[in-house]
Amino acid sequence: MPAAASSPLPEQTFFADPAIDRLLGVTMALAAEVYVLRSRVLAFEARAAGEPADGSTSDEDAATFVARLLAPLIGEQDAKGPL
Amino acid sequence: MSMHRDPAAPIAPRDKREEAATGLPMDVDTAAHQRFVAAARRYWRGPLFRALHAQASAAPDAGRELVTHRYFAWLERHLQRMKYSGPHGLVASAERDRETLTRSAPKALPPGLLTLDPDLVPPAYYTACDIHQQPGGLLADLGAHVYRAGVSGGVVGAEALHERFAVRVVGARSVERILDLGCGFGRSTLAFARAAPQAHVDGIDVAASCVTLAARETPPALHDRVAFRQAEATTSGLPSGAYDLVTSTMLLHEMPEAAVRALIAESARLLRPGGIVAHLDFLAPANPVLRMLFEGHARRNNEPYLLDHGRIDIDRTYADAGFTRVDVTPFDEEDGALDVPPRAWRLPWHMIVAQKS
């Protein structure tokens, strides 16, 4: 492990093409921003409907959002078909 | 009116639920970001891990080359980065509320509860790397607040793990003096104080931020039998033979091999004859898939010494230090944690317990 560097160290990579590593970083940053916006929209909708809203989404809501987002990474068919 | 807003600027309202869970003041955007990261980590260690475990077990030669493994590794690395870094990361969140977090000065604490050593020089290995990918590590003045928030949603930050370990170690033993090495922000120290209600417990840690937060968080009912001190575990300066029990939780894997050996020797010096040393830490699993993931975790989570502990001949090293017997047993940090096949990715917790001659 190198001593604390004065300039940024290159990030670790996990794919044969490091462009995938970086692009996945952009994708996940966008997904996180979408979730922040989703939380705001849900809070506004709740207030518009006269419901109490503290601006806080639930862990279950986050889990559902993330499951939709990341399910393709497992690489399994949803309906049986040719390989 | 400008449509632009500095994403690092504090905004209202606050997210009280997330603040209560993490101990860190937090605006709603940061809370939503953290909730997203936490949910993604649960998906990573749950469904994605189970798929990888099945695929890698069916194709043992493919291992690291599996596409699912590449995504697993990427997410392990970058979800941790997203937790701590960036405008919605925990470090930036703590900085925005620096004044709130530092308002309660240590001088308000009862005498003896906290002893700081401004002259302490941390070991070079401790400062060479931002462990767990926490920028600035625990030596930053808000480091303990950030770390506590970072582990708040998982097993490490839960009181249950520490209480389970402390209860098993103390058991029916009669212990009056306990030393908790590398005590962090005090979860383990307070767990031992509760498990041994007659004992006095000293907690030491090299990070001033950790022992300061630990002292501040100690319930008044424990003030007269708990004390925190900024000190390094291998050169504690504490008196020889003073303790019935010396313990650590998640410390050994942060130390290089030579430092672990020094700590074992120091533990023997600090214990009375017949005293017990008990560590809760990680040893590599035998299962090849789990071993591969554990070894990869060392690099991905900035744990440069994670594998050093496993290189030590535990029986021989403890015997050389003056211990009569060593018991190494897998530790189930929560019910079902040792199930086969595993339900989720986990660190391979082990209890290492030895008795001084």
Contacts between the chains, C-beta under 8 A, distances in Angstrom:
chain1	res1	chain2	res2	distance
A	1	B	128	5.4
A	1	B	129	4.9
A	1	B	304	4.1
A	2	B	128	7.3
A	3	B	124	7.8
A	3	B	128	5.2
A	4	B	127	6.7
A	4	B	128	6.4
A	4	B	129	8.0
A	12	B	77	5.8
A	12	B	299	6.9
A	12	B	300	6.9
A	14	B	70	4.8
A	14	B	71	8.0
A	14	B	73	4.5
A	14	B	74	4.6
A	14	B	77	7.2
A	15	B	70	5.5
A	15	B	74	7.4
A	21	B	74	6.5
A	24	B	74	5.9
A	24	B	78	7.6
A	25	B	78	6.2
A	28	B	40	7.8
A	28	B	78	6.4
A	28	B	79	8.0
A	28	B	82	6.9
A	29	B	82	7.8
A	29	B	86	8.0
A	31	B	36	7.3
A	32	B	33	5.4
A	32	B	36	5.0
A	32	B	37	7.0
A	32	B	82	6.5
A	32	B	88	7.3
A	35	B	32	5.9
A	35	B	33	7.2
A	35	B	35	7.5
A	35	B	36	4.0
A	36	B	29	5.1
A	36	B	32	4.5
A	36	B	33	5.5
A	36	B	36	7.5
A	36	B	88	7.2
A	38	B	32	7.7
A	39	B	28	6.8
A	39	B	29	7.8
A	39	B	31	7.9
A	39	B	32	3.8
A	39	B	35	7.7
A	40	B	28	7.4
A	40	B	29	7.7
A	40	B	32	7.7
A	43	B	28	7.4
A	54	B	13	7.4
A	54	B	15	7.4
A	54	B	16	6.7
A	54	B	17	7.2
A	55	B	13	5.7
A	55	B	15	6.3
A	55	B	28	4.0
A	55	B	31	7.9
A	56	B	15	5.2
A	56	B	16	7.7
A	56	B	17	5.0
A	56	B	18	7.0
A	56	B	28	6.9
A	56	B	31	6.5
A	57	B	32	6.3
A	57	B	35	6.3
A	59	B	35	6.7
A	59	B	38	7.4
A	59	B	39	6.8
A	62	B	35	4.5
A	62	B	36	5.7
A	62	B	38	7.0
A	62	B	39	3.6
A	63	B	39	4.8
A	63	B	42	6.6
A	63	B	43	7.4
A	65	B	36	7.2
A	65	B	39	7.0
A	66	B	36	6.9
A	66	B	39	4.2
A	66	B	40	5.0
A	66	B	42	7.7
A	66	B	43	5.0
A	67	B	43	6.2
A	67	B	47	7.5
A	69	B	40	7.8
A	70	B	40	6.7
A	70	B	43	5.2
A	70	B	44	7.8
A	70	B	48	6.9
A	70	B	75	7.9
A	71	B	47	8.0
A	73	B	48	6.2
A	73	B	68	7.0
A	73	B	71	4.4
A	73	B	75	7.9
A	74	B	47	6.9
A	74	B	48	6.4
A	74	B	51	4.4
A	74	B	68	6.5
A	75	B	51	7.9
A	75	B	67	6.3
A	75	B	68	6.2
A	76	B	51	7.1
